[in-house]
Amino acid sequence: MQGSLWQQCLVRLANELPEQQFNTWIRPLQAVETEDLLKLLAPNRFVLDWVKQHYLPDIEQSLSTLEGG
């Protein structure tokens, strides 16, 4: 699979989450990737808090799967 780790994660999440939820909460996130770090940036505090509370486990699981554990 090609693309950055975050791009691969977005593809997985788009397939797992309802389209409206994905577009509202996940798509606005921006990623800053380095060799050993993925930092997600939200457009505002509300989105940040909502994603942390409702989607962080899904994001972490997807990233873990993509990284091979």
For each residue, the residues with C-beta under 8 A, 3 or more apart:
1: 8
2:
3: 7 8 11
4: 7 8 31 33
5: 8 9 33 38 63 66 67
6: 9 10 31 33 38 40
7: 3 4 10 11
8: 1 3 4 5 11 12 66
9: 5 6 12 13 59 62 63 66
10: 6 7 13 14 26 27
11: 3 7 8 14 15
12: 8 9 15 16 62 65 66
13: 9 10 16 17 22 26 55 58 59 62
14: 10 11 17 19 22 26
15: 11 12
16: 12 13 58 62
17: 13 14 21 22 26 55 58
18: 21 22
19: 14 22 23
20: 23 24
21: 17 18 24 25 26
22: 13 14 17 18 19 25 26 27
23: 19 20 26 27
24: 20 21 27 28
25: 21 22 28 29 47 50 51 54 55
26: 10 13 14 17 21 22 23 29 51 55 59
27: 10 22 23 24
28: 24 25 42 43 47
29: 25 26 40 41 42 47 51
30: 40 41
31: 4 6 38 39 40 41
32: 37 38 39 40 41
33: 4 5 6 37 38 39
34: 37
35:
36:
37: 32 33 34
38: 5 6 31 32 33 63
39: 31 32 33
40: 6 29 30 31 32 51 59
41: 29 30 31 32
42: 28 29 45 47 48 51
43: 28 47
44: 47 48
45: 42 48 49
46: 49 50
47: 25 28 29 42 43 44 50 51
48: 42 44 45 51 52
49: 45 46 52 53
50: 25 46 47 53 54 55
51: 25 26 29 40 42 47 48 54 55 56 59
52: 48 49 55 56
53: 49 50 56
54: 25 50 51
55: 13 17 25 26 50 51 52 58 59
56: 51 52 53 59 60
57: 60 61
58: 13 16 17 55 61 62
59: 9 13 26 40 51 55 56 62 63
60: 56 57 63 64
61: 57 58 64 65
62: 9 12 13 16 58 59 65 66
63: 5 9 38 59 60 66 67
64: 60 61 67 69
65: 12 61 62 68
66: 5 8 9 12 62 63
67: 5 63 64
68: 65
69: 64
